[in-house]
Amino acid sequence: MNLLEAIVLGVVQGLTEFLPVSSSGHLTIGKELLGIDSSNLAFEITVHAATVLSTIVAFRKEIGSLIGGFFKFKMNQETIYLFKIAFSMIPIFIVGVFFKDFVESLFGEGLLIVGIALLVTSTLLLLSATIKPKEREVTFKSAFIIGLAQSLAVIPGLSRSGATISTGLLLGVKRENIAKFSFLMVLVPILGETLLQLLSGELSEVNAGIALLPLLAGFVAAFLSGLLACKAMIELVKRTKLKGFAIYCACVGVLAIVFAYV
């Protein structure tokens, strides 16, 4: 992977991580179009870490408030909110620890799987734009169900933000709350995965199969584009329906399936 390819893929990751169109699916499509080896996990982990950093920057005030409230060591709103986030991470923890290799071997990351998963993402977005349940706050029950949706998004092409946001909307979570909860709940799992990769040495230049400069360029590109997309998505969820993204996912999904057989 050269410098330009790393920047392009970094921008793709940053923009699509927060928009409900599947970053993993678009990375797979991008690699196919550029003719890049799709097995390089080091680059994917690096750009995912970059988008996590952009989430931290975008929500720095909210995160600071949550941490400050937690260290008051009493059951306040901030502590309860953090407990809900922790509760939502149970499904992805179970999948990541016990079933990650099984899921990866079962689904792989070819264009056909990406295309089908994008169609599923499109369906979820359409349902969330059509069904209008009574609005409510995030509860422990809804947090767990949203966490289940996140755990299914390990399938390439099934958008994490699309699955969690649409599931939250279908459960009646207020629009102004679900985007923030969706973005915050992924911080610990991705940071944990990045830390494990660092400790294992797989992100070293020798083992990563990619030079340090392209890796850094991809990180910076993903961070800057992710910061832009994060702020944009928050406003979009608050003010608009997600049918446009559903149509986009459906079109890209169909194209991916067609090209899988070409």
URWO-V276351 format. One record per residue. N is the residue number from 1. RES is the residue in one small letter. SS is DSSP state (hx for helix, st for strand, lp for the rest). BURIAL is I if it has 24 or more other ideal C-beta (glycine too) atoms within 12 Angstrom, else O. Layout:
<<N;RES;SS;BURIAL> <N;RES;SS;BURIAL>>
This chain:
<<1;m;lp;I> <2;n;lp;O> <3;l;hx;O> <4;l;hx;O> <5;e;hx;I> <6;a;hx;I> <7;i;hx;I> <8;v;hx;I> <9;l;hx;I> <10;g;hx;I> <11;v;hx;I> <12;v;hx;I> <13;q;hx;I> <14;g;hx;I> <15;l;hx;I> <16;t;hx;I> <17;e;hx;I> <18;f;hx;I> <19;l;lp;I> <20;p;lp;I> <21;v;lp;I> <22;s;lp;I> <23;s;hx;I> <24;s;hx;I> <25;g;hx;I> <26;h;hx;I> <27;l;hx;I> <28;t;hx;I> <29;i;hx;I> <30;g;hx;I> <31;k;hx;I> <32;e;hx;I> <33;l;hx;O> <34;l;hx;O> <35;g;lp;O> <36;i;lp;I> <37;d;lp;O> <38;s;lp;I> <39;s;lp;O> <40;n;lp;I> <41;l;hx;I> <42;a;hx;I> <43;f;hx;I> <44;e;hx;I> <45;i;hx;I> <46;t;hx;I> <47;v;hx;I> <48;h;hx;I> <49;a;hx;I> <50;a;hx;I> <51;t;hx;I> <52;v;hx;I> <53;l;hx;I> <54;s;hx;I> <55;t;hx;I> <56;i;hx;I> <57;v;hx;O> <58;a;hx;I> <59;f;lp;I> <60;r;hx;O> <61;k;hx;O> <62;e;hx;I> <63;i;hx;I> <64;g;hx;O> <65;s;hx;O> <66;l;hx;I> <67;i;hx;O> <68;g;hx;O> <69;g;hx;O> <70;f;hx;O> <71;f;lp;O> <72;k;lp;O> <73;f;lp;O> <74;k;lp;O> <75;m;lp;O> <76;n;lp;O> <77;q;hx;O> <78;e;hx;O> <79;t;hx;O> <80;i;hx;O> <81;y;hx;I> <82;l;hx;I> <83;f;hx;O> <84;k;hx;I> <85;i;hx;I> <86;a;hx;I> <87;f;hx;I> <88;s;hx;I> <89;m;lp;I> <90;i;hx;I> <91;p;hx;I> <92;i;hx;I> <93;f;hx;I> <94;i;hx;O> <95;v;hx;I> <96;g;hx;I> <97;v;hx;O> <98;f;hx;O> <99;f;hx;O> <100;k;hx;O> <101;d;hx;O> <102;f;hx;O> <103;v;hx;I> <104;e;hx;O> <105;s;hx;O> <106;l;hx;O> <107;f;hx;I> <108;g;lp;O> <109;e;lp;I> <110;g;lp;I> <111;l;hx;I> <112;l;hx;I> <113;i;hx;I> <114;v;hx;I> <115;g;hx;I> <116;i;hx;I> <117;a;hx;I> <118;l;hx;I> <119;l;hx;I> <120;v;hx;I> <121;t;hx;I> <122;s;hx;I> <123;t;hx;I> <124;l;hx;I> <125;l;hx;I> <126;l;hx;I> <127;l;hx;I> <128;s;hx;I> <129;a;hx;I> <130;t;hx;O> <131;i;lp;O> <132;k;lp;O> <133;p;lp;O> <134;k;lp;O> <135;e;lp;O> <136;r;st;O> <137;e;lp;O> <138;v;lp;I> <139;t;lp;O> <140;f;hx;O> <141;k;hx;O> <142;s;hx;I> <143;a;hx;I> <144;f;hx;I> <145;i;hx;I> <146;i;hx;I> <147;g;hx;I> <148;l;hx;I> <149;a;hx;I> <150;q;hx;I> <151;s;hx;I> <152;l;hx;I> <153;a;lp;I> <154;v;lp;I> <155;i;lp;I> <156;p;lp;I> <157;g;lp;I> <158;l;lp;I> <159;s;lp;I> <160;r;hx;I> <161;s;hx;I> <162;g;hx;I> <163;a;hx;I> <164;t;hx;I> <165;i;hx;I> <166;s;hx;I> <167;t;hx;I> <168;g;hx;I> <169;l;hx;I> <170;l;hx;I> <171;l;lp;I> <172;g;lp;I> <173;v;st;I> <174;k;lp;O> <175;r;hx;I> <176;e;hx;O> <177;n;hx;I> <178;i;hx;I> <179;a;hx;I> <180;k;hx;I> <181;f;hx;I> <182;s;hx;I> <183;f;hx;I> <184;l;hx;I> <185;m;lp;I> <186;v;lp;I> <187;l;hx;I> <188;v;hx;I> <189;p;hx;I> <190;i;hx;I> <191;l;hx;O> <192;g;hx;O> <193;e;hx;I> <194;t;hx;I> <195;l;hx;O> <196;l;hx;O> <197;q;hx;I> <198;l;hx;O> <199;l;hx;O> <200;s;hx;O> <201;g;lp;O> <202;e;lp;I> <203;l;lp;I> <204;s;lp;O> <205;e;hx;O> <206;v;hx;O> <207;n;hx;O> <208;a;hx;I> <209;g;lp;O> <210;i;lp;I> <211;a;lp;O> <212;l;hx;O> <213;l;hx;O> <214;p;hx;I> <215;l;hx;I> <216;l;hx;I> <217;a;hx;I> <218;g;hx;I> <219;f;hx;I> <220;v;hx;I> <221;a;hx;I> <222;a;hx;I> <223;f;hx;I> <224;l;hx;I> <225;s;hx;I> <226;g;hx;I> <227;l;hx;I> <228;l;hx;I> <229;a;hx;I> <230;c;hx;I> <231;k;hx;I> <232;a;hx;I> <233;m;hx;I> <234;i;hx;I> <235;e;hx;O> <236;l;hx;I> <237;v;hx;I> <238;k;hx;O> <239;r;hx;O> <240;t;lp;O> <241;k;lp;I> <242;l;lp;I> <243;k;hx;O> <244;g;hx;O> <245;f;hx;I> <246;a;hx;I> <247;i;hx;O> <248;y;hx;I> <249;c;hx;I> <250;a;hx;I> <251;c;hx;O> <252;v;hx;I> <253;g;hx;I> <254;v;hx;O> <255;l;hx;I> <256;a;hx;I> <257;i;hx;I> <258;v;hx;O> <259;f;hx;O> <260;a;hx;O> <261;y;lp;O> <262;v;lp;O>>
